[in-house]
Amino acid sequence: MNLRQVKIIIEKHSDGYVAYPLGLKGVVVGEGDSCEEALADVKSAIGFHIETFGPDIFDDEPPALEAFIAETGVAA
């Protein structure tokens, strides 16, 4: 078994947490009442995604080295 590191984005919302991975083909999302629950849920979802579609779900490009969150104002 080949162990790969995957970066996960976790967002806090008013009704809980949502987590999703970077660098995978397809949509994979986890959720939970806590950050830890969302992380565990998305880890399980990634495993299911790999079992279903195989290891080709990983993007061909090198993985992101870092991820940043930025905020800016825009006219609406």
C-alpha positions in Angstrom: 0.0 0.0 0.0 1.3 3.4 -1.0 0.7 6.2 1.6 0.1 9.6 0.1 -0.2 12.9 1.9 -3.3 14.9 1.0 -4.0 18.5 2.0 -7.4 19.1 3.5 -9.4 22.4 3.6 -11.7 22.6 6.6 -14.3 25.3 6.8 -16.3 26.3 9.9 -20.0 27.1 9.2 -22.8 28.1 11.6 -24.1 24.5 11.5 -20.9 22.6 11.6 -17.7 21.9 9.6 -17.1 20.9 6.0 -13.8 19.4 4.8 -12.5 18.7 1.3 -9.2 17.6 -0.1 -7.0 19.3 -2.6 -5.5 17.5 -5.6 -8.1 14.8 -6.3 -10.2 14.3 -9.4 -13.9 14.3 -8.6 -15.8 15.7 -5.6 -15.0 14.4 -2.1 -16.5 16.1 0.9 -16.8 15.4 4.6 -18.8 17.0 7.3 -19.2 17.0 11.1 -20.1 18.9 14.2 -16.4 19.4 15.0 -13.2 19.9 13.0 -12.1 16.4 14.0 -15.4 14.8 12.9 -15.2 16.5 9.5 -11.6 15.4 9.1 -12.4 11.8 9.9 -15.4 11.9 7.6 -13.4 13.3 4.6 -10.6 10.7 5.3 -13.2 8.0 5.0 -14.7 9.6 1.9 -11.3 9.7 0.3 -10.8 6.0 1.0 -14.1 5.2 -0.6 -13.3 7.3 -3.6 -10.0 5.5 -4.1 -11.7 2.1 -3.7 -14.3 3.1 -6.2 -12.2 4.8 -8.9 -8.7 3.6 -8.2 -5.5 5.5 -7.6 -5.9 7.5 -10.8 -8.1 10.0 -8.8 -4.9 11.9 -7.9 -4.1 14.8 -10.1 -1.1 14.3 -12.5 0.4 17.6 -11.4 2.6 17.8 -8.3 0.6 18.5 -5.1 0.3 22.0 -3.7 3.2 22.7 -1.4 1.1 25.0 0.8 -2.5 26.4 0.8 -3.4 29.9 2.0 -6.7 31.6 2.7 -7.0 35.2 1.6 -9.8 37.7 1.8 -10.5 40.8 -0.4 -13.4 43.1 -1.0 -15.3 43.1 -4.3 -18.0 45.3 -5.7 -21.4 43.5 -5.6 
